[in-house]
Amino acid sequence: MGQTSASSPADAFLPGPTIALGIDTATSVCAVALWRVDPATGESRALAAKAEALARGQAERLLPLVEEVLAEAGLDYAAIDRYGVTIGPGAFTGLRVGLAAARGLALAAGRPLMGVTGLQAFAHAAVHGLGGAVPDGRPLLVAIDSRRDDVYLQAFDAAGVALSEPDAVLPADVPAFAARLAGMPVLLGDAAPAVATVLSAAGCDHLVATLSAEGPALAVARMTALAIPAVLAAHPANPLYIRAPDVTVAPGKPG
């Protein structure tokens, strides 16, 4: 008669390995990443990631890209335990493509879905070395292109903790925004070069860090895989619009 191995009561509550799929289409990139966490062994690593620079066409490429990443990792959709997606700020069309796809996949599979701001994703990627090395010990200033006259900004400390709320800032106000940080900021995001130009013209010291296009998607996948249930519930995949939509109502029409 075979013997069964003994286990402690705590073992029964240890979560098993978790695989999360992260999606990022909020900027001019279509990116997907897979992350696996196993609390029992301490494993936490990327399984696969792909990104393509796309100003448009995310709707056509996103699901094929998901399937390519799954194939690279030797997995299928059934292996995904959680989904994560960037919720903005960013380009309206790309943002809606990612949200719609993530919601559809999560709903069809009956899996939880977590929303992560693109600003937070850049900061998390920088802190954890996802997609490139970033100087340690300095505040982070994440800048995302609004495709208008301003830029979306948010400041984080060296550990990735938010120091400000996401905001839409005009170029003339960027130096004052950066001056509130304690130390020379490291610029991240697709609008970092534009912000660097403004800061240089104002004589403000700064550094610019470049992450790979997969970085934010890897961050979303990692954050989603590591999140405890309460954190998942506290971060629904609702779009983040810093600025009200440009919608006007014609005279005589109801508001």
Secondary structure as UniProt FT lines:
FT   HELIX           9..13
FT   STRAND          18..24
FT   STRAND          29..38
FT   TURN            39..42
FT   STRAND          43..53
FT   HELIX           58..73
FT   HELIX           77..79
FT   STRAND          82..86
FT   HELIX           92..109
FT   STRAND          113..116
FT   HELIX           118..127
FT   TURN            128..129
FT   TURN            136..137
FT   STRAND          140..145
FT   STRAND          151..156
FT   TURN            158..159
FT   STRAND          167..169
FT   HELIX           171..173
FT   HELIX           174..179
FT   STRAND          186..188
FT   TURN            190..191
FT   HELIX           192..201
FT   TURN            202..203
FT   STRAND          207..208
FT   TURN            213..214
FT   HELIX           215..226
FT   HELIX           229..234
FT   TURN            251..252
//
